């Protein structure tokens, strides 16, 4: 998978203490997206599913993992197998995802799988292409049938509809989808922001919902 960043624990990206994985690459590129640095497919860190599974399983005290981006559905094959493999070892972990695709687009299989070719081992620098295979539109349904994702925030960010009143959504057109019975809407807290400063103070990660917050 092509990764932008990781965080061992967050409390503003879903219920409880959660690890967060931001994938790299997004074709949707919503205007004034909070994370424009995640749009390019020539940046980021290439990590195998094995490495990410190991990283998640080594974390203690988390309730689950949230995928953000970038656009996680552009790497849906890897995302699917990552969740399957983690669940085999720690079935109690929950999974959530932010996606720019709407629920209707997901249900109809109208999403792009993006992959690298031409670079060594699929590393960035190869030719990034969109893969439209009939079998790929089933991955969303595989995810739902196996009850891998517990919640999804779906829909593009629309700046004119920006809201701070709803949990987990940045604009009012987006929807919080509960795909299993693990959570209720009341489990999702009011929007918040976290700032994690790396040792030495040379790098900071801001996550959550910074719209309307003075940083």
KELOLUM-662467 format. One record per residue: residue number from 1; x, y, z of N, C-alpha, C in turn. Coordinates in nm, 4 decimals. Atoms other than C-alpha are relative to their C-alpha. Layout:
// KELOLUM-662467
PT     i       n.c1       n.c2       n.c3      ca.c1      ca.c2      ca.c3       c.c1       c.c2       c.c3
PT   NUM          X          Y          Z          X          Y          Z          X          Y          Z
...
// end
This chain:
// KELOLUM-662467
PT     i       n.c1       n.c2       n.c3      ca.c1      ca.c2      ca.c3       c.c1       c.c2       c.c3
PT     1     0.0840    -0.1198     0.0000     0.0000     0.0000     0.0000     0.0873     0.1245     0.0000
PT     2    -0.0699    -0.1279     0.0010     0.1044     0.3573    -0.0589    -0.0566     0.0845     0.1139
PT     3     0.0424    -0.0624    -0.1249     0.0911     0.5366     0.2774     0.0529     0.1429     0.0101
PT     4    -0.0420    -0.1379    -0.0260     0.1013     0.9058     0.3628     0.0544     0.0156     0.1415
PT     5    -0.0409    -0.0142    -0.1402     0.1258     0.8768     0.7408    -0.0738    -0.1035     0.0844
PT     6     0.0640     0.0894    -0.0968     0.0362     0.6646     1.0435     0.0017     0.0664     0.1365
PT     7     0.0026    -0.0480    -0.1386    -0.0616     0.7437     1.4012    -0.0402    -0.1159     0.0890
PT     8     0.0235     0.1149    -0.0865    -0.0504     0.4917     1.6833    -0.1310     0.0096     0.0767
PT     9     0.1241    -0.0133    -0.0768    -0.3444     0.6358     1.8758    -0.0587     0.1390    -0.0218
PT    10     0.0752    -0.1240     0.0162    -0.6081     0.9026     1.8152    -0.1353    -0.0191     0.0667
PT    11     0.1336     0.0067    -0.0592    -0.9366     0.9880     1.9869    -0.0991     0.0912    -0.0725
PT    12     0.0906    -0.0871     0.0762    -1.0902     1.2118     1.7184    -0.0339    -0.0588    -0.1367
PT    13     0.0250     0.0641     0.1290    -1.1112     0.9629     1.4306    -0.0933    -0.1205     0.0123
PT    14     0.0944     0.1081    -0.0234    -1.3905     0.7436     1.5617    -0.0048    -0.0358     0.1469
PT    15     0.0176     0.0344    -0.1416    -1.4989     0.5797     1.8875     0.1256    -0.0596     0.0631
PT    16    -0.1105     0.0581    -0.0759    -1.2349     0.5041     2.1472     0.1366     0.0415    -0.0499
PT    17    -0.1381    -0.0224     0.0431    -0.8597     0.4993     2.1061     0.0242    -0.0789    -0.1288
PT    18    -0.0104     0.0640     0.1303    -0.7817     0.4255     1.7410     0.1330     0.0340    -0.0659
PT    19    -0.1107    -0.0277     0.0901    -0.4796     0.3888     1.5194    -0.0578     0.0601    -0.1283
PT    20     0.0447    -0.0619     0.1242    -0.5021     0.5912     1.1983     0.1044    -0.0250    -0.1079
PT    21    -0.0868     0.0152     0.1171    -0.3579     0.5124     0.8556    -0.0541     0.0907    -0.1090
PT    22     0.0350    -0.0855     0.1127    -0.3637     0.7845     0.5917     0.0653    -0.0571    -0.1256
PT    23    -0.0574     0.0495     0.1250    -0.3216     0.6395     0.2441     0.0394     0.1183    -0.0866
PT    24    -0.0468    -0.1035     0.0920    -0.1447     0.8355    -0.0277    -0.0668    -0.0181    -0.1357
PT    25     0.0581     0.0018     0.1336    -0.3196     0.9258    -0.3521    -0.1495     0.0196     0.0000
PT    26     0.1435    -0.0242     0.0125    -0.6602     1.0658    -0.4435    -0.0293     0.0648    -0.1343
PT    27     0.0421    -0.0547     0.1288    -0.8194     1.1227    -0.7829    -0.1159     0.0982     0.0146
PT    28     0.1187    -0.0834    -0.0173    -1.1233     1.3019    -0.6379     0.0372     0.1455     0.0257
PT    29    -0.0596    -0.1327    -0.0207    -0.9225     1.6011    -0.5112    -0.1051     0.1081     0.0240
PT    30     0.1025    -0.0992    -0.0325    -1.2069     1.7960    -0.3480     0.0630     0.1386     0.0193
PT    31    -0.0512    -0.1363    -0.0105    -1.1600     2.1726    -0.3653     0.0204     0.0373     0.1464
PT    32    -0.0381    -0.0409    -0.1351    -0.9818     2.3054    -0.0554    -0.0050    -0.1143     0.1006
PT    33    -0.0166     0.1150    -0.0883    -0.9392     1.9556     0.0864     0.1020     0.0335     0.1082
PT    34    -0.0920    -0.0271    -0.1115    -0.7704     1.9662     0.4276     0.1343    -0.0692    -0.0206
PT    35    -0.1230     0.0779     0.0168    -0.5085     1.7106     0.3127     0.0463    -0.0033    -0.1465
PT    36    -0.0408     0.0014     0.1409    -0.3931     1.8195    -0.0362     0.1305    -0.0754    -0.0234
PT    37    -0.1259     0.0728     0.0140    -0.0542     1.6608     0.0292    -0.0178    -0.1494    -0.0185
PT    38     0.0264     0.1434     0.0182    -0.2209     1.3193     0.0111    -0.0503    -0.0321    -0.1404
PT    39     0.0613     0.0239     0.1310    -0.3450     1.3615    -0.3487     0.0944    -0.0661    -0.1006
PT    40    -0.0959     0.0484     0.0996    -0.0278     1.2805    -0.5435     0.0257    -0.1499     0.0153
PT    41    -0.0372     0.1413    -0.0017     0.0606     0.9238    -0.6414     0.1506    -0.0208    -0.0171
PT    42    -0.1457     0.0141     0.0132     0.4337     0.9953    -0.6682     0.0702     0.0278     0.1323
PT    43    -0.0551    -0.0192    -0.1336     0.4836     1.0676    -0.2984    -0.0454    -0.1160     0.0883
PT    44     0.0453     0.1020    -0.0938     0.4301     0.8549     0.0079     0.0994    -0.1115     0.0201
PT    45    -0.0836     0.1133    -0.0376     0.5787     0.5420     0.1577    -0.0682    -0.1288    -0.0423
PT    46     0.0538     0.1283     0.0410     0.5253     0.2024    -0.0022     0.0220    -0.1006     0.1129
PT    47    -0.0075     0.1011    -0.1042     0.4453    -0.0587     0.2638    -0.0798    -0.1223    -0.0430
PT    48     0.0737     0.1215     0.0319     0.3422    -0.4187     0.2199    -0.1158    -0.0173     0.0977
PT    49     0.1085     0.0335    -0.0909     0.0192    -0.5453     0.3672     0.0539    -0.0722     0.1226
PT    50    -0.0622     0.0709    -0.1127     0.2341    -0.7760     0.5821     0.0523     0.0971     0.1049
PT    51    -0.0590    -0.0956    -0.0933     0.4165    -0.4789     0.7348    -0.1071     0.0774     0.0757
PT    52     0.1061    -0.0750    -0.0660     0.0977    -0.2886     0.8072    -0.0777    -0.0871     0.0979
PT    53     0.0657     0.0924    -0.0922    -0.0698    -0.5927     0.9609     0.0841    -0.0149     0.1263
PT    54    -0.0888     0.0133    -0.1156     0.2326    -0.6394     1.1858    -0.0006     0.1237     0.0866
PT    55     0.0022    -0.1259    -0.0757     0.2297    -0.2721     1.2852    -0.1270     0.0101     0.0833
PT    56     0.1269    -0.0067    -0.0724    -0.1383    -0.2869     1.3820    -0.0026    -0.0993     0.1157
PT    57     0.0061     0.1031    -0.1038    -0.1041    -0.6123     1.5755     0.0958     0.0268     0.1151
PT    58    -0.0942    -0.0345    -0.1062     0.1884    -0.4702     1.7732    -0.0516     0.1105     0.0912
PT    59     0.0536    -0.1100    -0.0795    -0.0256    -0.1835     1.9040    -0.0883    -0.0541     0.1119
PT    60     0.0803     0.0408    -0.1157    -0.1762    -0.2240     2.2498    -0.0935     0.1129     0.0409
PT    61     0.0905    -0.0990    -0.0568    -0.4751    -0.0481     2.4016    -0.0852     0.0755    -0.0997
PT    62     0.0853    -0.0677     0.0975    -0.6540     0.0465     2.0803    -0.1297    -0.0786    -0.0196
PT    63     0.1288     0.0621     0.0283    -1.0184    -0.0214     2.0019    -0.0128    -0.0372    -0.1465
PT    64     0.0116     0.0280     0.1421    -0.9697    -0.0137     1.6293     0.0929     0.0851    -0.0831
PT    65    -0.0824    -0.0706     0.0981    -0.8184     0.1411     1.3177    -0.0921     0.0771    -0.0928
PT    66     0.0737    -0.0808     0.0966    -0.9462     0.4221     1.0967     0.0889     0.0288    -0.1199
PT    67    -0.0710    -0.0286     0.1243    -0.8409     0.4602     0.7324    -0.0477     0.1337    -0.0551
PT    68     0.0321    -0.1302     0.0554    -0.8249     0.8082     0.5860     0.0925     0.0248    -0.1179
PT    69    -0.0865    -0.0212     0.1174    -0.6363     0.9768     0.3089     0.0142     0.1441    -0.0372
PT    70     0.0090     0.0958     0.1072    -0.6040     1.0313     0.0322    -0.1361    -0.0718    -0.0081
PT    71     0.1226     0.0757     0.0222    -0.8681     0.7876    -0.0888     0.0241    -0.1482     0.0205
PT    72    -0.0238     0.1421    -0.0269    -0.8665     0.4407     0.0714    -0.0549    -0.0944    -0.1073
PT    73     0.0588     0.0903     0.0987    -1.0920     0.2918    -0.1983     0.0848    -0.0136    -0.1261
PT    74    -0.0931     0.0168     0.1119    -0.8202     0.3519    -0.4587     0.0932    -0.1191     0.0227
PT    75    -0.0845     0.1149    -0.0341    -0.6334     0.0719    -0.2768    -0.0858    -0.1081     0.0667
PT    76     0.1001     0.0837    -0.0660    -0.9383    -0.1400    -0.1982     0.0432    -0.1454     0.0122
PT    77    -0.0423     0.1404    -0.0079    -0.7766    -0.4773    -0.2743     0.0908    -0.0196     0.1208
PT    78    -0.0922     0.0092    -0.1127    -0.4937    -0.4199    -0.0285    -0.0729     0.0268     0.1325
PT    79     0.0768    -0.0326    -0.1199    -0.7342    -0.2633     0.2217    -0.0814    -0.1198     0.0470
PT    80     0.0809     0.1173    -0.0326    -0.9609    -0.5675     0.2074     0.0848    -0.1069     0.0685
PT    81    -0.0822     0.1071    -0.0557    -0.6808    -0.8165     0.2724     0.0666     0.0406     0.1307
PT    82    -0.0541    -0.0466    -0.1274    -0.5293    -0.6028     0.5461    -0.1018    -0.0244     0.1116
PT    83     0.1025     0.0182    -0.1033    -0.8589    -0.6063     0.7376    -0.0266    -0.1480     0.0271
PT    84     0.0217     0.1434    -0.0181    -0.9137    -0.9780     0.6776     0.1079    -0.0608     0.0888
PT    85    -0.1109     0.0617    -0.0732    -0.5707    -1.0664     0.8115     0.0073     0.0481     0.1446
PT    86     0.0015    -0.0484    -0.1382    -0.5941    -0.8423     1.1172    -0.1125    -0.0668     0.0786
PT    87     0.1153     0.0591    -0.0679    -0.9396    -0.9798     1.2023     0.0242    -0.1462     0.0369
PT    88    -0.0287     0.1401    -0.0307    -0.8084    -1.3364     1.1906     0.0733    -0.0129     0.1321
PT    89    -0.0797     0.0055    -0.1225    -0.5741    -1.2557     1.4799    -0.0680     0.0750     0.1142
PT    90     0.0644    -0.0810    -0.1035    -0.7643    -0.9823     1.6662    -0.1395     0.0398    -0.0461
PT    91     0.1358    -0.0273     0.0497    -1.1335    -1.0072     1.5784    -0.0721     0.1098     0.0759
PT    92     0.0669    -0.1030    -0.0790    -1.2218    -0.7573     1.8508     0.0259     0.1409    -0.0532
PT    93    -0.0298    -0.1326     0.0521    -1.0644    -0.4661     1.6620    -0.1083     0.0444    -0.0978
PT    94     0.0969    -0.0555     0.0940    -1.3031    -0.2392     1.4757     0.0730     0.0787    -0.1082
PT    95    -0.0571    -0.0762     0.1108    -1.2406    -0.0657     1.1437    -0.0979     0.1071    -0.0457
PT    96     0.0782    -0.1092     0.0563    -1.3623     0.2673     1.0096     0.0742     0.0614    -0.1173
PT    97    -0.0621    -0.0560     0.1203    -1.2961     0.4613     0.6900    -0.0665     0.1319    -0.0388
PT    98     0.0459    -0.1208     0.0671    -1.3261     0.8079     0.5393     0.0200    -0.0197    -0.1499
PT    99    -0.0112     0.0107     0.1449    -1.3999     0.7961     0.1660    -0.0733     0.1158    -0.0659
PT   100     0.0667    -0.1045     0.0759    -1.4879     1.0633    -0.0870    -0.1107    -0.0523    -0.0887
PT   101     0.1072     0.0579     0.0802    -1.7143     0.8220    -0.2720    -0.1301    -0.0016     0.0787
PT   102     0.1303     0.0057    -0.0651    -2.0867     0.8339    -0.1977    -0.0415    -0.1452     0.0203
PT   103     0.0508     0.1353    -0.0213    -2.2791     0.5333    -0.0718    -0.0504    -0.0594    -0.1313
PT   104     0.0520     0.0499     0.1282    -2.4488     0.5049    -0.4138     0.1130    -0.0427    -0.0922
PT   105    -0.1152     0.0358     0.0834    -2.1116     0.5021    -0.5915     0.0641    -0.1293     0.0489
PT   106    -0.0582     0.1214    -0.0551    -1.9782     0.2359    -0.3581    -0.0856    -0.1213    -0.0342
PT   107     0.0911     0.1114     0.0259    -2.2853     0.0166    -0.4004     0.0022    -0.0406    -0.1468
PT   108    -0.0001     0.0279     0.1437    -2.2659     0.0465    -0.7799     0.1388    -0.0368    -0.0526
PT   109    -0.1357     0.0320     0.0435    -1.8912    -0.0222    -0.7893     0.0647     0.1103    -0.0805
PT   110    -0.0555    -0.1114     0.0759    -1.8174     0.3237    -0.9302     0.1145     0.0647     0.0777
PT   111    -0.1210    -0.0525    -0.0624    -1.4754     0.3644    -0.7722     0.1194    -0.0521    -0.0779
PT   112    -0.1203     0.0340     0.0747    -1.1235     0.3462    -0.9119     0.0995    -0.0721     0.0892
PT   113    -0.1141     0.0662    -0.0641    -0.8545     0.1005    -0.8109     0.1243     0.0486    -0.0724
PT   114    -0.1187    -0.0607     0.0592    -0.5173     0.2636    -0.8693     0.1220    -0.0814     0.0396
PT   115    -0.1152     0.0839    -0.0273    -0.1948     0.0683    -0.9007     0.1216     0.0530    -0.0760
PT   116    -0.1243    -0.0445     0.0629     0.1688     0.1249    -0.9955     0.0575    -0.1109    -0.0846
PT   117    -0.0689     0.0959     0.0860     0.3446    -0.0448    -1.2824     0.1242     0.0668    -0.0567
PT   118    -0.1204    -0.0545     0.0614     0.6888    -0.0013    -1.4295     0.1092     0.0392     0.0972
PT   119    -0.1011    -0.0318    -0.0996     0.8652     0.0826    -1.1056     0.0455    -0.1262     0.0702
PT   120    -0.0490     0.1197    -0.0688     1.0775    -0.1618    -0.9043    -0.0920    -0.0384     0.1149
PT   121     0.0858     0.0480    -0.1075     0.8418    -0.3673    -0.6906    -0.1265     0.0813     0.0175
PT   122     0.1201    -0.0808    -0.0120     0.5526    -0.1351    -0.7684     0.0211     0.1285     0.0765
PT   123    -0.0285    -0.1218    -0.0741     0.7276     0.1566    -0.6007    -0.0449     0.1223    -0.0785
PT   124     0.0308    -0.1247     0.0692     0.6216     0.5149    -0.6782     0.1107     0.0343    -0.0988
PT   125    -0.0962    -0.0266     0.1061     0.7916     0.6339    -0.9919    -0.0331    -0.0827    -0.1223
PT   126     0.0517     0.0739     0.1136     0.6235     0.3768    -1.2086    -0.1147     0.0778    -0.0630
PT   127     0.1143    -0.0631     0.0651     0.3228     0.4552    -1.4252    -0.1261    -0.0336     0.0785
PT   128     0.1192     0.0234    -0.0792     0.0137     0.4995    -1.2108    -0.1213    -0.0064    -0.0911
PT   129     0.1104     0.0264     0.0917    -0.2947     0.3629    -1.3801    -0.1277    -0.0307     0.0775
PT   130     0.1302     0.0328    -0.0579    -0.6661     0.3182    -1.3110    -0.0399    -0.1370    -0.0517
PT   131     0.0360     0.1360     0.0376    -0.7837    -0.0390    -1.3112    -0.1517    -0.0149     0.0085
PT   132     0.1443     0.0212     0.0034    -1.1435    -0.0999    -1.4167    -0.0272    -0.1438    -0.0376
PT   133     0.0294     0.1410     0.0235    -1.2006    -0.4729    -1.3786    -0.1339    -0.0330     0.0629
PT   134     0.1342     0.0334    -0.0495    -1.5454    -0.6230    -1.3342     0.0047    -0.0543     0.1425
PT   135    -0.0071     0.0619    -0.1321    -1.4283    -0.8163    -1.0280     0.0236     0.1018     0.1105
PT   136    -0.0333    -0.0973    -0.1026    -1.3107    -0.5038    -0.8492    -0.1230     0.0677     0.0584
PT   137     0.1175    -0.0666    -0.0548    -1.6580    -0.3584    -0.8152    -0.0673    -0.0843     0.1079
PT   138     0.0558     0.0863    -0.1039    -1.7355    -0.6515    -0.5851     0.0683     0.0181     0.1347
PT   139    -0.0745    -0.0081    -0.1255    -1.4782    -0.5582    -0.3208    -0.0773     0.0732     0.1084
PT   140     0.0821    -0.0673    -0.0995    -1.7129    -0.3159    -0.1498    -0.1000    -0.0981     0.0619
PT   141     0.0965     0.0979    -0.0495    -1.9674    -0.5956    -0.1221     0.0693    -0.1100     0.0812
PT   142    -0.0757     0.0946    -0.0816    -1.6992    -0.8376     0.0028     0.0211     0.0583     0.1398
PT   143    -0.0250    -0.0669    -0.1279    -1.6173    -0.5845     0.2750    -0.1255    -0.0004     0.0863
PT   144     0.1254    -0.0035    -0.0755    -1.9823    -0.5518     0.3754    -0.0431    -0.1402     0.0445
PT   145     0.0428     0.1357    -0.0339    -2.0569    -0.9243     0.3644     0.0806    -0.0582     0.1145
PT   146    -0.0859     0.0501    -0.1068    -1.7615    -1.0009     0.5903    -0.0051     0.0890     0.1243
PT   147     0.0153    -0.0916    -0.1130    -1.8579    -0.7121     0.8210     0.1351     0.0509     0.0483
PT   148    -0.1345    -0.0458    -0.0338    -1.5057    -0.5761     0.8080     0.0008     0.1448     0.0471
PT   149     0.0078    -0.1404    -0.0397    -1.5863    -0.2047     0.8263    -0.1219     0.0203     0.0889
PT   150     0.1107    -0.0275    -0.0910    -1.7957    -0.0969     1.1219    -0.0672     0.1338    -0.0321
PT   151     0.0589    -0.1291     0.0374    -1.8421     0.2624     1.0073     0.0777     0.0599    -0.1165
PT   152    -0.0590    -0.0686     0.1158    -1.7763     0.4710     0.6971    -0.0573     0.1403    -0.0055
PT   153     0.0437    -0.1357     0.0321    -1.7905     0.8447     0.6397     0.0129     0.0142    -0.1506
PT   154     0.0028     0.0068     0.1463    -1.8936     0.8695     0.2738    -0.0442     0.1317    -0.0613
PT   155     0.0383    -0.1195     0.0751    -1.9085     1.1584     0.0282     0.1141     0.0987    -0.0098
PT   156    -0.1044    -0.0991     0.0218    -1.6893     1.4309    -0.1131    -0.0163     0.1188     0.0938
PT   157     0.0051    -0.1231    -0.0766    -1.5996     1.7357     0.0911    -0.0463     0.1129    -0.0914
PT   158     0.0523    -0.1149     0.0743    -1.8025     2.0343    -0.0330     0.0141     0.1223     0.0891
PT   159    -0.0334    -0.1129    -0.0867    -1.6650     2.3602     0.1044    -0.1218     0.0853     0.0354
PT   160     0.1178    -0.0834    -0.0243    -1.9953     2.5470     0.0692    -0.0944    -0.0613     0.1023
PT   161     0.0864     0.0691    -0.0956    -2.1581     2.2876     0.2965     0.0744    -0.0381     0.1270
PT   162    -0.0803     0.0298    -0.1182    -1.8924     2.2874     0.5672    -0.0833     0.0076     0.1275
PT   163     0.0727     0.0016    -0.1266    -2.0299     2.1935     0.9078     0.0907    -0.0453     0.1136
PT   164    -0.0670     0.0462    -0.1218    -1.8958     2.1572     1.2600    -0.1017    -0.0589     0.0973
PT   165     0.1078     0.0402    -0.0906    -2.2305     2.0481     1.4047    -0.0197    -0.1503     0.0062
PT   166     0.0249     0.1435     0.0079    -2.2237     1.6815     1.3037     0.1267    -0.0791     0.0304
PT   167    -0.1192     0.0815    -0.0269    -1.9888     1.4085     1.4312     0.0523    -0.0653    -0.1273
PT   168    -0.0717     0.0769     0.1026    -1.7342     1.2732     1.1824    -0.0136     0.0528    -0.1424
PT   169     0.0131    -0.0489     0.1368    -1.8461     1.4710     0.8756     0.0461     0.1449    -0.0084
PT   170    -0.0523    -0.1351     0.0181    -1.6776     1.7842     0.7386    -0.0963     0.0895    -0.0758
PT   171     0.1031    -0.0776     0.0702    -1.9615     1.8921     0.5080    -0.1316    -0.0755     0.0080
PT   172     0.1304     0.0569    -0.0336    -2.3329     1.8352     0.5488    -0.0494    -0.1037    -0.0997
PT   173     0.0407     0.1001     0.0994    -2.3659     1.6268     0.2316     0.0545    -0.1387     0.0327
PT   174    -0.0609     0.1282    -0.0327    -2.1461     1.3524     0.3776    -0.0882    -0.0773     0.0982
PT   175     0.0818     0.0852    -0.0859    -2.3023     1.0570     0.5589     0.0877    -0.0921     0.0839
PT   176    -0.0619     0.0992    -0.0879    -2.1925     0.8491     0.8555    -0.0804    -0.1285    -0.0132
PT   177     0.0667     0.1282     0.0227    -2.2777     0.4896     0.7609     0.0435    -0.0989     0.1077
PT   178    -0.0291     0.1028    -0.0992    -2.2990     0.2261     1.0340    -0.0276    -0.1350    -0.0647
PT   179     0.0126     0.1233     0.0775    -2.2335    -0.1072     0.8635    -0.0154    -0.1245     0.0855
PT   180     0.0238     0.1102    -0.0931    -2.2471    -0.3311     1.1705    -0.0763     0.0557     0.1194
PT   181     0.0719    -0.0456    -0.1188    -2.4281    -0.3161     1.5023     0.0932     0.0333     0.1158
PT   182    -0.0960    -0.0276    -0.1073    -2.1109    -0.2416     1.6972    -0.0188     0.1400     0.0596
PT   183     0.0109    -0.1380    -0.0463    -2.1701     0.1345     1.7187    -0.1377     0.0578    -0.0286
PT   184     0.1158    -0.0843     0.0255    -2.4572     0.3783     1.7452     0.0510     0.1415    -0.0260
PT   185    -0.0425    -0.1369     0.0288    -2.4486     0.7416     1.6356     0.0457     0.0710     0.1266
PT   186    -0.0368    -0.0644    -0.1261    -2.4255     0.8420     2.0016     0.1419    -0.0351     0.0449
PT   187    -0.1371     0.0369    -0.0347    -2.0851     0.6683     2.0205     0.1028     0.0931    -0.0633
PT   188    -0.0922    -0.0879     0.0709    -1.9332     0.9315     1.7913    -0.0037     0.1391     0.0616
PT   189    -0.0100    -0.1249    -0.0746    -1.8113     1.2395     1.9740    -0.0091     0.1215    -0.0922
PT   190    -0.0045    -0.1270     0.0714    -1.8361     1.6025     1.8740     0.1372     0.0164    -0.0654
PT   191    -0.1257    -0.0190     0.0719    -1.5691     1.7089     1.6263     0.1079     0.0595     0.0904
PT   192    -0.1128    -0.0502    -0.0762    -1.2257     1.7715     1.7730     0.1266    -0.0040    -0.0831
PT   193    -0.1291    -0.0067     0.0686    -0.8632     1.8265     1.6762     0.1083    -0.0505     0.0934
PT   194    -0.1184     0.0430    -0.0748    -0.5410     1.6590     1.7886     0.1250     0.0490    -0.0724
PT   195    -0.1306    -0.0374     0.0546    -0.1869     1.7819     1.7390     0.1053    -0.0863     0.0677
PT   196    -0.1060     0.0870    -0.0525     0.0934     1.5293     1.7792     0.1344     0.0539    -0.0475
PT   197    -0.1320    -0.0560     0.0321     0.4455     1.6735     1.7944     0.1043    -0.1094     0.0132
PT   198    -0.1022     0.1039     0.0012     0.7300     1.4417     1.7015     0.1141     0.0369     0.0940
PT   199    -0.1152    -0.0288    -0.0857     1.0343     1.4070     1.9306     0.0934     0.1008    -0.0657
PT   200    -0.0864    -0.1043     0.0538     1.2560     1.7109     1.8878    -0.0770     0.1200    -0.0510
PT   201     0.0841    -0.1122     0.0389     0.9633     1.9276     1.7836     0.0114     0.0433    -0.1440
PT   202    -0.0217    -0.0409     0.1390     1.0569     1.9281     1.4158    -0.1167    -0.0353    -0.0921
PT   203     0.1112     0.0434     0.0846     0.7366     1.7682     1.2878    -0.1254    -0.0176     0.0836
PT   204     0.1267     0.0131    -0.0708     0.3726     1.7837     1.3880    -0.1039    -0.0590    -0.0933
PT   205     0.1113     0.0563     0.0747     0.0701     1.5837     1.2748    -0.1288     0.0548     0.0590
PT   206     0.1295    -0.0528    -0.0419    -0.2691     1.7543     1.2912    -0.1078    -0.0897    -0.0574
PT   207     0.1061     0.0876     0.0466    -0.5704     1.5276     1.2718    -0.1320     0.0360     0.0661
PT   208     0.1324    -0.0310    -0.0511    -0.9428     1.5556     1.3243    -0.0730     0.0945    -0.0930
PT   209     0.0870    -0.0903     0.0757    -1.1669     1.8401     1.2146     0.0377     0.1440     0.0315
PT   210    -0.0526    -0.1334    -0.0353    -0.9760     2.1706     1.2109    -0.0833     0.1166    -0.0512
PT   211     0.0815    -0.1094     0.0519    -1.2453     2.3708     1.0281    -0.0657     0.0755     0.1158
PT   212     0.0604    -0.0794    -0.1052    -1.3515     2.6559     1.2534     0.0785     0.0011     0.1291
PT   213    -0.0835     0.0043    -0.1199    -1.0744     2.5846     1.5045     0.1233     0.0861    -0.0228
PT   214    -0.1191    -0.0839     0.0105    -0.8003     2.8397     1.5664     0.1215    -0.0781     0.0453
PT   215    -0.1210     0.0750    -0.0338    -0.4652     2.6600     1.5511     0.1199     0.0927     0.0110
// end
